[in-house]
Amino acid sequence: MSTAYRSATDSSINSSPTSRPTAAPLGDRYRLERIHLEVTNVCNFKCEFCPDAIMERKRGHMDIALLEKALDEIAEKRLAKIVAFHLMGEPLIYPRIFEAIALATARDLNLHLTTNGSTFHIRPEHIHKLVDSGIPKVTISLQTPEPETFIIRGAPPNLAPDQYFEGITRYVQANLLSASSTRVHLKFLDTTPHPFLVPHKTMHVLEGKEQMQKQLKEWCDRLLAVLPSDHPHRPTPQVLQHRLAQHKPGRWQVIELTPKLALETFPLDSWGNAESTTVIPASFGYCNGTTDQAGILYDGTVVPCCKDYEGKIPLGNINNTTLLDILDQQQPACGLRAGFNKFQVTHPVCKRCMGADSRQKSLLRQVGSIAYFKLYNPVMKRLNPGWGEV
Protein backbone atom coordinates (compact mmCIF):
# COMPACT_ATOMS: atom_id res chain seq x y z
CA MET A 1 0.00 0.00 0.00
CA SER A 2 1.00 3.58 -0.07
CA THR A 3 0.69 6.97 1.47
CA ALA A 4 0.01 9.71 -1.03
CA TYR A 5 2.76 8.34 -3.27
CA ARG A 6 4.49 5.56 -1.34
CA SER A 7 3.91 3.07 -4.14
CA ALA A 8 2.86 3.92 -7.65
CA THR A 9 3.36 1.88 -10.83
CA ASP A 10 5.18 1.72 -14.12
CA SER A 11 6.24 3.84 -17.06
CA SER A 12 8.03 3.99 -20.38
CA ILE A 13 9.08 0.92 -22.34
CA ASN A 14 10.85 2.92 -25.03
CA SER A 15 14.46 3.12 -23.81
CA SER A 16 17.12 1.70 -26.13
CA PRO A 17 19.47 -1.02 -24.84
CA THR A 18 22.44 1.35 -24.98
CA SER A 19 20.74 3.87 -22.68
CA ARG A 20 19.45 1.52 -20.02
CA PRO A 21 19.59 3.18 -16.60
CA THR A 22 20.99 0.70 -14.11
CA ALA A 23 21.42 0.87 -10.36
CA ALA A 24 24.62 2.22 -8.84
CA PRO A 25 27.07 -0.36 -7.43
CA LEU A 26 25.58 -1.79 -4.27
CA GLY A 27 28.47 -1.67 -1.83
CA ASP A 28 26.78 -1.84 1.56
CA ARG A 29 23.42 -0.76 0.13
CA TYR A 30 20.50 -2.83 -1.06
CA ARG A 31 19.29 -2.81 -4.65
CA LEU A 32 15.69 -2.15 -3.52
CA GLU A 33 14.18 -0.70 -0.41
CA ARG A 34 11.42 -3.31 -0.56
CA ILE A 35 10.40 -6.41 -2.50
CA HIS A 36 6.81 -7.67 -2.25
CA LEU A 37 6.55 -11.45 -2.42
CA GLU A 38 3.04 -12.73 -3.08
CA VAL A 39 3.08 -16.22 -1.59
CA THR A 40 -0.60 -16.51 -2.48
CA ASN A 41 -3.27 -14.33 -4.04
CA VAL A 42 -6.05 -16.28 -2.34
CA CYS A 43 -7.84 -14.38 0.42
CA ASN A 44 -10.62 -15.32 2.84
CA PHE A 45 -11.82 -11.70 3.08
CA LYS A 46 -13.50 -9.56 0.43
CA CYS A 47 -12.80 -6.09 1.82
CA GLU A 48 -14.61 -3.24 0.11
CA PHE A 49 -11.43 -1.12 0.19
CA CYS A 50 -9.40 -3.81 -1.64
CA PRO A 51 -9.62 -4.81 -5.34
CA ASP A 52 -9.61 -8.53 -4.53
CA ALA A 53 -13.26 -8.86 -5.60
CA ILE A 54 -12.54 -7.45 -9.06
CA MET A 55 -9.16 -9.11 -9.60
CA GLU A 56 -9.24 -11.26 -12.74
CA ARG A 57 -5.94 -13.08 -12.28
CA LYS A 58 -6.03 -16.81 -11.71
CA ARG A 59 -5.84 -17.70 -8.01
CA GLY A 60 -3.02 -19.80 -6.71
CA HIS A 61 -0.10 -20.35 -4.32
CA MET A 62 3.60 -19.84 -5.03
CA ASP A 63 5.52 -23.06 -5.51
CA ILE A 64 7.84 -23.46 -2.52
CA ALA A 65 10.84 -24.15 -4.80
CA LEU A 66 10.20 -20.89 -6.64
CA LEU A 67 9.93 -19.03 -3.35
CA GLU A 68 13.21 -20.54 -2.17
CA LYS A 69 14.87 -19.50 -5.43
CA ALA A 70 13.67 -15.93 -4.96
CA LEU A 71 14.79 -15.79 -1.34
CA ASP A 72 18.20 -17.21 -2.24
CA GLU A 73 18.84 -14.50 -4.83
CA ILE A 74 17.51 -11.72 -2.62
CA ALA A 75 19.79 -12.81 0.22
CA GLU A 76 22.91 -13.57 -1.81
CA LYS A 77 22.79 -10.38 -3.89
CA ARG A 78 21.40 -8.06 -1.21
CA LEU A 79 18.47 -7.18 -3.44
CA ALA A 80 16.09 -5.76 -0.84
CA LYS A 81 16.30 -4.14 2.56
CA ILE A 82 12.79 -5.42 3.34
CA VAL A 83 11.16 -8.60 2.06
CA ALA A 84 7.40 -8.40 2.47
CA PHE A 85 5.04 -11.35 2.25
CA HIS A 86 2.37 -9.03 0.92
CA LEU A 87 0.79 -8.02 -2.34
CA MET A 88 -2.57 -9.68 -2.85
CA GLY A 89 -3.96 -12.56 -0.82
CA GLU A 90 -3.77 -13.57 2.84
CA PRO A 91 -0.32 -15.06 3.54
CA LEU A 92 -1.42 -16.99 6.65
CA ILE A 93 -3.64 -19.22 4.49
CA TYR A 94 -0.67 -20.14 2.28
CA PRO A 95 -0.38 -23.88 3.03
CA ARG A 96 3.38 -23.68 3.69
CA ILE A 97 3.54 -20.26 5.32
CA PHE A 98 5.57 -21.25 8.38
CA GLU A 99 8.05 -23.11 6.20
CA ALA A 100 8.25 -19.96 4.05
CA ILE A 101 8.90 -17.79 7.11
CA ALA A 102 11.62 -20.19 8.25
CA LEU A 103 13.28 -20.05 4.81
CA ALA A 104 13.40 -16.26 4.97
CA THR A 105 14.60 -15.96 8.56
CA ALA A 106 17.27 -18.63 8.00
CA ARG A 107 18.72 -16.31 5.34
CA ASP A 108 18.69 -13.38 7.78
CA LEU A 109 16.22 -11.48 5.62
CA ASN A 110 14.28 -8.59 7.14
CA LEU A 111 10.92 -10.26 6.63
CA HIS A 112 7.65 -8.38 7.06
CA LEU A 113 4.29 -10.14 6.85
CA THR A 114 0.95 -8.39 6.41
CA THR A 115 -2.13 -10.31 7.53
CA ASN A 116 -5.80 -9.58 8.08
CA GLY A 117 -5.47 -11.45 11.37
CA SER A 118 -8.42 -13.76 10.75
CA THR A 119 -6.60 -17.03 11.35
CA PHE A 120 -5.76 -16.10 14.92
CA HIS A 121 -9.33 -17.19 15.72
CA ILE A 122 -9.98 -19.63 12.88
CA ARG A 123 -6.69 -21.47 13.43
CA PRO A 124 -5.57 -20.48 16.95
CA GLU A 125 -2.39 -22.57 16.67
CA HIS A 126 -1.16 -19.81 14.37
CA ILE A 127 -0.74 -17.52 17.39
CA HIS A 128 2.15 -19.34 19.01
CA LYS A 129 3.58 -20.54 15.70
CA LEU A 130 3.91 -16.93 14.58
CA VAL A 131 5.20 -15.74 17.95
CA ASP A 132 7.86 -18.48 17.86
CA SER A 133 8.76 -18.01 14.20
CA GLY A 134 11.38 -15.29 14.66
CA ILE A 135 9.82 -13.07 11.99
CA PRO A 136 11.04 -9.47 12.40
CA LYS A 137 7.74 -7.70 11.75
CA VAL A 138 4.02 -8.48 11.47
CA THR A 139 1.47 -5.92 10.31
CA ILE A 140 -2.15 -6.70 11.15
CA SER A 141 -4.67 -5.01 8.88
CA LEU A 142 -7.26 -4.47 11.58
CA GLN A 143 -8.58 -1.50 9.56
CA THR A 144 -12.18 -1.69 10.85
CA PRO A 145 -11.83 -1.63 14.64
CA GLU A 146 -15.49 -1.90 15.64
CA PRO A 147 -18.40 -4.26 14.82
CA GLU A 148 -20.29 -1.58 12.87
CA THR A 149 -17.52 -1.20 10.30
CA PHE A 150 -16.37 -4.84 10.28
CA ILE A 151 -19.24 -5.59 7.90
CA ILE A 152 -17.27 -4.11 4.97
CA ARG A 153 -14.58 -6.79 5.34
CA GLY A 154 -16.54 -9.57 3.65
CA ALA A 155 -15.30 -12.00 6.30
CA PRO A 156 -16.15 -15.71 6.21
CA PRO A 157 -19.43 -16.59 7.98
CA ASN A 158 -17.63 -18.48 10.75
CA LEU A 159 -15.88 -15.32 11.93
CA ALA A 160 -17.92 -12.83 13.95
CA PRO A 161 -16.54 -9.36 14.79
CA ASP A 162 -15.93 -10.16 18.46
CA GLN A 163 -14.11 -13.38 17.52
CA TYR A 164 -11.95 -11.46 15.02
CA PHE A 165 -11.01 -8.78 17.54
CA GLU A 166 -10.35 -11.34 20.28
CA GLY A 167 -8.08 -13.42 18.04
CA ILE A 168 -5.98 -10.37 17.18
CA THR A 169 -5.83 -9.36 20.83
CA ARG A 170 -4.64 -12.80 21.86
CA TYR A 171 -1.84 -12.79 19.29
CA VAL A 172 -0.64 -9.29 20.15
CA GLN A 173 -0.67 -10.01 23.87
CA ALA A 174 1.05 -13.37 23.43
CA ASN A 175 3.80 -11.62 21.49
CA LEU A 176 4.13 -8.90 24.12
CA LEU A 177 4.58 -11.47 26.87
CA SER A 178 7.02 -13.64 24.93
CA ALA A 179 10.76 -13.44 24.43
CA SER A 180 10.10 -12.83 20.74
CA SER A 181 11.63 -9.76 19.14
CA THR A 182 8.84 -9.54 16.56
CA ARG A 183 7.51 -6.02 16.11
CA VAL A 184 3.75 -5.81 15.54
CA HIS A 185 1.91 -2.96 13.84
CA LEU A 186 -1.86 -2.75 14.13
CA LYS A 187 -3.30 -0.86 11.18
CA PHE A 188 -6.37 1.41 11.22
CA LEU A 189 -8.12 2.66 8.09
CA ASP A 190 -8.41 6.45 8.02
CA THR A 191 -11.17 7.58 5.65
CA THR A 192 -10.66 11.29 6.31
CA PRO A 193 -10.69 13.06 2.89
CA HIS A 194 -7.18 13.73 1.57
CA PRO A 195 -6.28 16.13 -1.28
CA PHE A 196 -3.79 13.73 -2.88
CA LEU A 197 -5.88 10.57 -2.75
CA VAL A 198 -8.82 9.28 -4.74
CA PRO A 199 -10.64 6.77 -2.51
CA HIS A 200 -11.11 3.27 -3.89
CA LYS A 201 -14.77 3.62 -2.92
CA THR A 202 -16.74 6.06 -0.85
CA MET A 203 -16.88 4.68 2.68
CA HIS A 204 -16.79 5.86 6.26
CA VAL A 205 -14.71 3.95 8.79
CA LEU A 206 -12.75 6.38 10.96
CA GLU A 207 -12.82 10.08 10.09
CA GLY A 208 -11.38 13.05 11.89
CA LYS A 209 -9.22 13.32 14.97
CA GLU A 210 -11.88 12.68 17.60
CA GLN A 211 -13.18 9.44 16.10
CA MET A 212 -9.72 8.08 15.35
CA GLN A 213 -8.29 8.92 18.77
CA LYS A 214 -11.24 7.27 20.49
CA GLN A 215 -10.53 3.97 18.73
CA LEU A 216 -6.78 4.26 19.17
CA LYS A 217 -7.24 4.78 22.91
CA GLU A 218 -9.66 1.86 23.25
CA TRP A 219 -7.28 -0.49 21.44
CA CYS A 220 -4.31 0.76 23.44
CA ASP A 221 -6.14 -0.08 26.66
CA ARG A 222 -7.25 -3.43 25.31
CA LEU A 223 -3.85 -4.59 24.09
CA LEU A 224 -1.73 -3.24 26.94
CA ALA A 225 -4.01 -4.67 29.66
CA VAL A 226 -1.84 -7.79 29.69
CA LEU A 227 1.17 -5.79 30.94
CA PRO A 228 1.32 -4.80 34.62
CA SER A 229 1.21 -1.05 35.25
CA ASP A 230 4.85 -1.05 36.38
CA HIS A 231 6.12 -2.96 33.33
CA PRO A 232 9.17 -1.12 31.96
CA HIS A 233 7.77 -1.08 28.43
CA ARG A 234 4.22 -0.02 29.28
CA PRO A 235 3.73 3.73 28.70
CA THR A 236 2.21 5.71 31.54
CA PRO A 237 -1.27 7.18 30.98
CA GLN A 238 0.31 10.62 30.56
CA VAL A 239 2.82 9.42 27.97
CA LEU A 240 0.13 7.50 26.13
CA GLN A 241 -2.18 10.51 26.08
CA HIS A 242 0.63 12.67 24.72
CA ARG A 243 1.46 10.20 21.93
CA LEU A 244 -2.16 9.85 20.86
CA ALA A 245 -2.62 13.62 20.89
CA GLN A 246 0.07 13.88 18.19
CA HIS A 247 -2.10 12.04 15.69
CA LYS A 248 -3.25 14.06 12.68
CA PRO A 249 -6.09 12.69 10.56
CA GLY A 250 -5.76 11.98 6.86
CA ARG A 251 -2.13 10.87 6.80
CA TRP A 252 0.06 7.86 7.44
CA GLN A 253 1.32 7.81 11.02
CA VAL A 254 2.87 5.36 13.47
CA ILE A 255 2.21 5.65 17.20
CA GLU A 256 4.73 3.73 19.29
CA LEU A 257 3.30 1.92 22.33
CA THR A 258 6.16 -0.41 23.26
CA PRO A 259 9.34 -1.54 21.46
CA LYS A 260 7.28 -4.47 20.13
CA LEU A 261 3.95 -2.77 19.40
CA ALA A 262 2.76 0.23 17.43
CA LEU A 263 -0.53 1.51 16.08
CA GLU A 264 -0.53 2.67 12.48
CA THR A 265 -3.10 4.86 10.75
CA PHE A 266 -3.32 4.74 6.99
CA PRO A 267 -5.42 6.86 4.62
CA LEU A 268 -7.88 5.22 2.24
CA ASP A 269 -6.27 5.00 -1.19
CA SER A 270 -7.48 4.06 -4.66
CA TRP A 271 -5.37 1.06 -5.76
CA GLY A 272 -4.35 2.97 -8.86
CA ASN A 273 -7.87 4.33 -9.45
CA ALA A 274 -8.92 0.74 -10.14
CA GLU A 275 -12.68 1.38 -10.04
CA SER A 276 -12.84 5.12 -10.59
CA THR A 277 -15.32 6.00 -13.32
CA THR A 278 -13.64 9.29 -14.19
CA VAL A 279 -9.85 9.63 -14.26
CA ILE A 280 -7.84 12.54 -15.65
CA PRO A 281 -4.65 10.66 -16.57
CA ALA A 282 -1.22 11.84 -15.53
CA SER A 283 1.31 12.95 -18.13
CA PHE A 284 4.25 13.67 -15.83
CA GLY A 285 5.43 12.69 -12.36
CA TYR A 286 7.70 10.23 -10.61
CA CYS A 287 7.32 6.70 -9.21
CA ASN A 288 9.89 4.52 -7.45
CA GLY A 289 8.80 1.29 -9.16
CA THR A 290 11.88 -0.88 -9.94
CA THR A 291 14.14 1.80 -8.46
CA ASP A 292 13.22 1.26 -4.81
CA GLN A 293 10.51 -1.40 -4.94
CA ALA A 294 9.16 -4.27 -7.00
CA GLY A 295 6.78 -7.18 -6.59
CA ILE A 296 6.83 -10.88 -7.46
CA LEU A 297 3.44 -12.45 -8.09
CA TYR A 298 2.80 -16.03 -6.99
CA ASP A 299 3.51 -17.37 -10.52
CA GLY A 300 6.92 -15.66 -10.67
CA THR A 301 5.86 -12.61 -12.69
CA VAL A 302 7.77 -9.50 -11.63
CA VAL A 303 5.80 -6.24 -11.44
CA PRO A 304 7.01 -2.72 -10.63
CA CYS A 305 5.06 -2.23 -7.42
CA CYS A 306 2.40 -3.50 -5.05
CA LYS A 307 -0.39 -1.62 -6.84
CA ASP A 308 -0.09 -3.70 -10.01
CA TYR A 309 -2.36 -6.34 -8.52
CA GLU A 310 -3.45 -7.63 -11.96
CA GLY A 311 0.09 -7.96 -13.30
CA LYS A 312 -0.66 -5.58 -16.17
CA ILE A 313 2.95 -4.41 -16.33
CA PRO A 314 4.93 -7.67 -16.42
CA LEU A 315 8.67 -7.00 -16.32
CA GLY A 316 9.75 -10.62 -16.63
CA ASN A 317 9.43 -13.92 -14.77
CA ILE A 318 11.88 -15.39 -12.27
CA ASN A 319 11.06 -18.88 -13.53
CA ASN A 320 13.05 -17.96 -16.64
CA THR A 321 15.83 -15.68 -15.39
CA THR A 322 17.11 -13.87 -12.32
CA LEU A 323 15.39 -11.00 -10.56
CA LEU A 324 18.49 -8.83 -10.96
CA ASP A 325 18.52 -9.46 -14.71
CA ILE A 326 14.85 -8.47 -14.92
CA LEU A 327 15.40 -5.29 -12.92
CA ASP A 328 18.66 -4.07 -14.46
CA GLN A 329 19.07 -5.65 -17.90
CA GLN A 330 15.71 -6.30 -19.50
CA GLN A 331 13.90 -3.63 -21.45
CA PRO A 332 10.60 -3.24 -19.54
CA ALA A 333 12.16 -2.31 -16.19
CA CYS A 334 14.93 -0.24 -17.79
CA GLY A 335 12.40 1.62 -19.90
CA LEU A 336 10.28 2.26 -16.84
CA ARG A 337 13.18 3.93 -15.02
CA ALA A 338 14.18 5.90 -18.12
CA GLY A 339 10.71 7.42 -18.28
CA PHE A 340 10.40 8.29 -14.61
CA ASN A 341 13.94 9.64 -14.49
CA LYS A 342 12.70 12.22 -17.01
CA PHE A 343 9.48 12.69 -14.99
CA GLN A 344 7.52 11.19 -17.89
CA VAL A 345 4.48 8.94 -17.43
CA THR A 346 3.86 6.95 -20.60
CA HIS A 347 2.31 3.61 -19.63
CA PRO A 348 -1.54 3.65 -19.57
CA VAL A 349 -1.67 1.88 -16.21
CA CYS A 350 0.67 4.46 -14.70
CA LYS A 351 -1.22 7.35 -16.25
CA ARG A 352 -4.39 6.10 -14.60
CA CYS A 353 -2.70 5.29 -11.27
CA MET A 354 -1.13 8.72 -10.91
CA GLY A 355 -4.15 10.60 -12.23
CA ALA A 356 -7.27 11.70 -10.36
CA ASP A 357 -10.96 12.43 -10.76
CA SER A 358 -10.47 16.14 -11.47
CA ARG A 359 -7.87 18.16 -13.40
CA GLN A 360 -6.87 20.08 -10.31
CA LYS A 361 -6.34 16.97 -8.20
CA SER A 362 -4.59 15.19 -11.06
CA LEU A 363 -2.13 18.07 -11.41
CA LEU A 364 -1.64 18.13 -7.65
CA ARG A 365 -0.86 14.42 -7.56
CA GLN A 366 1.63 14.67 -10.43
CA VAL A 367 3.52 17.56 -8.84
CA GLY A 368 3.17 15.90 -5.45
CA SER A 369 4.71 12.64 -6.70
CA ILE A 370 7.92 14.46 -7.62
CA ALA A 371 7.96 16.47 -4.40
CA TYR A 372 7.32 13.37 -2.30
CA PHE A 373 9.87 11.00 -3.85
CA LYS A 374 12.60 13.49 -4.68
CA LEU A 375 12.38 15.89 -1.73
CA TYR A 376 10.20 14.87 1.22
CA ASN A 377 10.98 11.15 1.31
CA PRO A 378 14.81 11.49 1.23
CA VAL A 379 14.76 14.22 3.89
CA MET A 380 12.51 12.20 6.20
CA LYS A 381 14.71 9.12 5.83
CA ARG A 382 17.81 11.10 6.74
CA LEU A 383 16.11 12.64 9.75
CA ASN A 384 14.36 9.45 10.89
CA PRO A 385 16.15 6.23 9.86
CA GLY A 386 13.50 3.59 9.18
CA TRP A 387 10.88 6.17 8.25
CA GLY A 388 8.39 4.89 5.69
CA GLU A 389 9.06 1.21 6.33
CA VAL A 390 5.41 0.18 6.41
C-alpha positions in Angstrom: 0.0 0.0 0.0 1.0 3.6 -0.1 0.7 7.0 1.5 0.0 9.7 -1.0 2.8 8.3 -3.3 4.5 5.6 -1.3 3.9 3.1 -4.1 2.9 3.9 -7.7 3.4 1.9 -10.8 5.2 1.7 -14.1 6.2 3.8 -17.1 8.0 4.0 -20.4 9.1 0.9 -22.3 10.8 2.9 -25.0 14.5 3.1 -23.8 17.1 1.7 -26.1 19.5 -1.0 -24.8 22.4 1.3 -25.0 20.7 3.9 -22.7 19.5 1.5 -20.0 19.6 3.2 -16.6 21.0 0.7 -14.1 21.4 0.9 -10.4 24.6 2.2 -8.8 27.1 -0.4 -7.4 25.6 -1.8 -4.3 28.5 -1.7 -1.8 26.8 -1.8 1.6 23.4 -0.8 0.1 20.5 -2.8 -1.1 19.3 -2.8 -4.7 15.7 -2.2 -3.5 14.2 -0.7 -0.4 11.4 -3.3 -0.6 10.4 -6.4 -2.5 6.8 -7.7 -2.3 6.5 -11.4 -2.4 3.0 -12.7 -3.1 3.1 -16.2 -1.6 -0.6 -16.5 -2.5 -3.3 -14.3 -4.0 -6.0 -16.3 -2.3 -7.8 -14.4 0.4 -10.6 -15.3 2.8 -11.8 -11.7 3.1 -13.5 -9.6 0.4 -12.8 -6.1 1.8 -14.6 -3.2 0.1 -11.4 -1.1 0.2 -9.4 -3.8 -1.6 -9.6 -4.8 -5.3 -9.6 -8.5 -4.5 -13.3 -8.9 -5.6 -12.5 -7.5 -9.1 -9.2 -9.1 -9.6 -9.2 -11.3 -12.7 -5.9 -13.1 -12.3 -6.0 -16.8 -11.7 -5.8 -17.7 -8.0 -3.0 -19.8 -6.7 -0.1 -20.3 -4.3 3.6 -19.8 -5.0 5.5 -23.1 -5.5 7.8 -23.5 -2.5 10.8 -24.1 -4.8 10.2 -20.9 -6.6 9.9 -19.0 -3.3 13.2 -20.5 -2.2 14.9 -19.5 -5.4 13.7 -15.9 -5.0 14.8 -15.8 -1.3 18.2 -17.2 -2.2 18.8 -14.5 -4.8 17.5 -11.7 -2.6 19.8 -12.8 0.2 22.9 -13.6 -1.8 22.8 -10.4 -3.9 21.4 -8.1 -1.2 18.5 -7.2 -3.4 16.1 -5.8 -0.8 16.3 -4.1 2.6 12.8 -5.4 3.3 11.2 -8.6 2.1 7.4 -8.4 2.5 5.0 -11.4 2.2 2.4 -9.0 0.9 0.8 -8.0 -2.3 -2.6 -9.7 -2.8 -4.0 -12.6 -0.8 -3.8 -13.6 2.8 -0.3 -15.1 3.5 -1.4 -17.0 6.6 -3.6 -19.2 4.5 -0.7 -20.1 2.3 -0.4 -23.9 3.0 3.4 -23.7 3.7 3.5 -20.3 5.3 5.6 -21.2 8.4 8.0 -23.1 6.2 8.2 -20.0 4.1 8.9 -17.8 7.1 11.6 -20.2 8.2 13.3 -20.1 4.8 13.4 -16.3 5.0 14.6 -16.0 8.6 17.3 -18.6 8.0 18.7 -16.3 5.3 18.7 -13.4 7.8 16.2 -11.5 5.6 14.3 -8.6 7.1 10.9 -10.3 6.6 7.7 -8.4 7.1 4.3 -10.1 6.9 1.0 -8.4 6.4 -2.1 -10.3 7.5 -5.8 -9.6 8.1 -5.5 -11.5 11.4 -8.4 -13.8 10.8 -6.6 -17.0 11.3 -5.8 -16.1 14.9 -9.3 -17.2 15.7 -10.0 -19.6 12.9 -6.7 -21.5 13.4 -5.6 -20.5 16.9 -2.4 -22.6 16.7 -1.2 -19.8 14.4 -0.7 -17.5 17.4 2.1 -19.3 19.0 3.6 -20.5 15.7 3.9 -16.9 14.6 5.2 -15.7 17.9 7.9 -18.5 17.9 8.8 -18.0 14.2 11.4 -15.3 14.7 9.8 -13.1 12.0 11.0 -9.5 12.4 7.7 -7.7 11.7 4.0 -8.5 11.5 1.5 -5.9 10.3 -2.1 -6.7 11.2 -4.7 -5.0 8.9 -7.3 -4.5 11.6 -8.6 -1.5 9.6 -12.2 -1.7 10.8 -11.8 -1.6 14.6 -15.5 -1.9 15.6 -18.4 -4.3 14.8 -20.3 -1.6 12.9 -17.5 -1.2 10.3 -16.4 -4.8 10.3 -19.2 -5.6 7.9 -17.3 -4.1 5.0 -14.6 -6.8 5.3 -16.5 -9.6 3.6 -15.3 -12.0 6.3 -16.2 -15.7 6.2 -19.4 -16.6 8.0 -17.6 -18.5 10.8 -15.9 -15.3 11.9 -17.9 -12.8 14.0 -16.5 -9.4 14.8 -15.9 -10.2 18.5 -14.1 -13.4 17.5 -12.0 -11.5 15.0 -11.0 -8.8 17.5 -10.3 -11.3 20.3 -8.1 -13.4 18.0 -6.0 -10.4 17.2 -5.8 -9.4 20.8 -4.6 -12.8 21.9 -1.8 -12.8 19.3 -0.6 -9.3 20.1 -0.7 -10.0 23.9 1.1 -13.4 23.4 3.8 -11.6 21.5 4.1 -8.9 24.1 4.6 -11.5 26.9 7.0 -13.6 24.9 10.8 -13.4 24.4 10.1 -12.8 20.7 11.6 -9.8 19.1 8.8 -9.5 16.6 7.5 -6.0 16.1 3.7 -5.8 15.5 1.9 -3.0 13.8 -1.9 -2.7 14.1 -3.3 -0.9 11.2 -6.4 1.4 11.2 -8.1 2.7 8.1 -8.4 6.5 8.0 -11.2 7.6 5.6 -10.7 11.3 6.3 -10.7 13.1 2.9 -7.2 13.7 1.6 -6.3 16.1 -1.3 -3.8 13.7 -2.9 -5.9 10.6 -2.7 -8.8 9.3 -4.7 -10.6 6.8 -2.5 -11.1 3.3 -3.9 -14.8 3.6 -2.9 -16.7 6.1 -0.8 -16.9 4.7 2.7 -16.8 5.9 6.3 -14.7 3.9 8.8 -12.8 6.4 11.0 -12.8 10.1 10.1 -11.4 13.0 11.9 -9.2 13.3 15.0 -11.9 12.7 17.6 -13.2 9.4 16.1 -9.7 8.1 15.4 -8.3 8.9 18.8 -11.2 7.3 20.5 -10.5 4.0 18.7 -6.8 4.3 19.2 -7.2 4.8 22.9 -9.7 1.9 23.2 -7.3 -0.5 21.4 -4.3 0.8 23.4 -6.1 -0.1 26.7 -7.3 -3.4 25.3 -3.9 -4.6 24.1 -1.7 -3.2 26.9 -4.0 -4.7 29.7 -1.8 -7.8 29.7 1.2 -5.8 30.9 1.3 -4.8 34.6 1.2 -1.1 35.3 4.8 -1.0 36.4 6.1 -3.0 33.3 9.2 -1.1 32.0 7.8 -1.1 28.4 4.2 0.0 29.3 3.7 3.7 28.7 2.2 5.7 31.5 -1.3 7.2 31.0 0.3 10.6 30.6 2.8 9.4 28.0 0.1 7.5 26.1 -2.2 10.5 26.1 0.6 12.7 24.7 1.5 10.2 21.9 -2.2 9.9 20.9 -2.6 13.6 20.9 0.1 13.9 18.2 -2.1 12.0 15.7 -3.2 14.1 12.7 -6.1 12.7 10.6 -5.8 12.0 6.9 -2.1 10.9 6.8 0.1 7.9 7.4 1.3 7.8 11.0 2.9 5.4 13.5 2.2 5.6 17.2 4.7 3.7 19.3 3.3 1.9 22.3 6.2 -0.4 23.3 9.3 -1.5 21.5 7.3 -4.5 20.1 3.9 -2.8 19.4 2.8 0.2 17.4 -0.5 1.5 16.1 -0.5 2.7 12.5 -3.1 4.9 10.7 -3.3 4.7 7.0 -5.4 6.9 4.6 -7.9 5.2 2.2 -6.3 5.0 -1.2 -7.5 4.1 -4.7 -5.4 1.1 -5.8 -4.3 3.0 -8.9 -7.9 4.3 -9.5 -8.9 0.7 -10.1 -12.7 1.4 -10.0 -12.8 5.1 -10.6 -15.3 6.0 -13.3 -13.6 9.3 -14.2 -9.8 9.6 -14.3 -7.8 12.5 -15.7 -4.7 10.7 -16.6 -1.2 11.8 -15.5 1.3 12.9 -18.1 4.2 13.7 -15.8 5.4 12.7 -12.4 7.7 10.2 -10.6 7.3 6.7 -9.2 9.9 4.5 -7.5 8.8 1.3 -9.2 11.9 -0.9 -9.9 14.1 1.8 -8.5 13.2 1.3 -4.8 10.5 -1.4 -4.9 9.2 -4.3 -7.0 6.8 -7.2 -6.6 6.8 -10.9 -7.5 3.4 -12.4 -8.1 2.8 -16.0 -7.0 3.5 -17.4 -10.5 6.9 -15.7 -10.7 5.9 -12.6 -12.7 7.8 -9.5 -11.6 5.8 -6.2 -11.4 7.0 -2.7 -10.6 5.1 -2.2 -7.4 2.4 -3.5 -5.0 -0.4 -1.6 -6.8 -0.1 -3.7 -10.0 -2.4 -6.3 -8.5 -3.5 -7.6 -12.0 0.1 -8.0 -13.3 -0.7 -5.6 -16.2 3.0 -4.4 -16.3 4.9 -7.7 -16.4 8.7 -7.0 -16.3 9.8 -10.6 -16.6 9.4 -13.9 -14.8 11.9 -15.4 -12.3 11.1 -18.9 -13.5 13.1 -18.0 -16.6 15.8 -15.7 -15.4 17.1 -13.9 -12.3 15.4 -11.0 -10.6 18.5 -8.8 -11.0 18.5 -9.5 -14.7 14.9 -8.5 -14.9 15.4 -5.3 -12.9 18.7 -4.1 -14.5 19.1 -5.6 -17.9 15.7 -6.3 -19.5 13.9 -3.6 -21.4 10.6 -3.2 -19.5 12.2 -2.3 -16.2 14.9 -0.2 -17.8 12.4 1.6 -19.9 10.3 2.3 -16.8 13.2 3.9 -15.0 14.2 5.9 -18.1 10.7 7.4 -18.3 10.4 8.3 -14.6 13.9 9.6 -14.5 12.7 12.2 -17.0 9.5 12.7 -15.0 7.5 11.2 -17.9 4.5 8.9 -17.4 3.9 7.0 -20.6 2.3 3.6 -19.6 -1.5 3.6 -19.6 -1.7 1.9 -16.2 0.7 4.5 -14.7 -1.2 7.3 -16.2 -4.4 6.1 -14.6 -2.7 5.3 -11.3 -1.1 8.7 -10.9 -4.1 10.6 -12.2 -7.3 11.7 -10.4 -11.0 12.4 -10.8 -10.5 16.1 -11.5 -7.9 18.2 -13.4 -6.9 20.1 -10.3 -6.3 17.0 -8.2 -4.6 15.2 -11.1 -2.1 18.1 -11.4 -1.6 18.1 -7.6 -0.9 14.4 -7.6 1.6 14.7 -10.4 3.5 17.6 -8.8 3.2 15.9 -5.5 4.7 12.6 -6.7 7.9 14.5 -7.6 8.0 16.5 -4.4 7.3 13.4 -2.3 9.9 11.0 -3.8 12.6 13.5 -4.7 12.4 15.9 -1.7 10.2 14.9 1.2 11.0 11.1 1.3 14.8 11.5 1.2 14.8 14.2 3.9 12.5 12.2 6.2 14.7 9.1 5.8 17.8 11.1 6.7 16.1 12.6 9.8 14.4 9.5 10.9 16.1 6.2 9.9 13.5 3.6 9.2 10.9 6.2 8.2 8.4 4.9 5.7 9.1 1.2 6.3 5.4 0.2 6.4 
